[in-house]
Amino acid sequence: MTLPPMPPSYRINGTVTFQDGTPAAGAFVTLFDGDRRWKQVTDEVRVGSDGRFSLRVHEGINYVLSVRYMDPLTPQRTRAAGSTSFVGSEEKAKTLDVVLRPVR
């Protein structure tokens, strides 16, 4: 049995910020398959102190990128969140930016 080749993959870089433009250092980024009811397809990635992250995606696959920020003083509570949908492509391999909104 021969499996079909994997679609080409690309590294996607992005930045996570709060609404005021400051980096959301320590936020968590997770990638989900947009076609399979939010099946997680990557491990959580922690955003750097500059708000940047990097993930690998495959050509032509629908993704949902989810970001959550936990308050360091009360880590059990999500304080801000954001998400965006995209299809993996060489064009999207440039940058993907997410602005977090407060969670009430």
N, C-alpha and C positions, 0 to 999 in steps of 0.2 A: 504494500500500500504506500503510495506516495502522497504526501501532504502538499497542498499548494504553497507557493512561496509566501512569506510574510510580506505585507505591503511595506514600502519604504518608510523609514522612521526619521523623525526630525527632533532636535532639541528645541523646546519652547522655553523662552525666558520671560519672566514677568516681574511686576512690582506690585506689592500690596500696600496701600496707604489708607489712612483715615480720611474723613471728609475734609479736614483742614490741610491735607497734603503731607502730613508727617508719616514716615515709614511705620508700618505695623509690625515692628520687630517682634519675633516670637510667635506670630500667627501661624496657623496650620493650614496647609494647602493639600487638598485631596482631589484626585481625578476619578471621575465616574464614567461608565459607558452610558452615553445618552440614549442608546437604543434598547437598553436592557433594564429599565426601571431602576436606575441608580446603582448598578452593580459596581462596587469599588474596583478599580483596575490598577491602582498604584498604592504604595504605602504612603502614609502621611508624610509630608515634607515640611520641615519647620523653616519659616522665612528668616532670612538673615537680619542683622542689625540695620542694614540699609533697606530692608523691605523687599529684597529680591529673592526670587526662587528660580529653579530650573527643573524641567521634567522632559521626558521623552514621550512623543506621541507618534502614532502611525497614520500614514496617508489614508484619507477617505473615511476615517472612523469618526462618528459623532461622539463628542465628549461634553461633560459638564464639569467645570472646575468649581469646587466649593472651598470657601475660605472661612475660617472661624478664628476669633481672637479671644483668649481667655484672660480675665483679669488676674495678674500675678498675685494679688492679695486674696482673691477668692477664686482659685483655679477651677472649682467645680461649676462655675457659671460662665456661660458664653456672654461676652459683653458686646461683641460686634461680629457681623457676618456679611458675606457677599458671595455671589456666584455669577458665572457667565457660561454660555454654551458656545461651542465652536466645532468645526470639522477640521481634523488634522490635515494640514497641507503645508507645503513649503512656504507659502505666503504667511501663514500664521506662525511659522517658526521664528519670526523676528521677535516680537514682544506681545505680551498680553498683560494688561494692567487691570487691577481690581480695586475699587474703592469700597471700603467697609462702611456699613451703616450700623448705628447703635441697635442693639436688641433690647427690647423691653420685657 
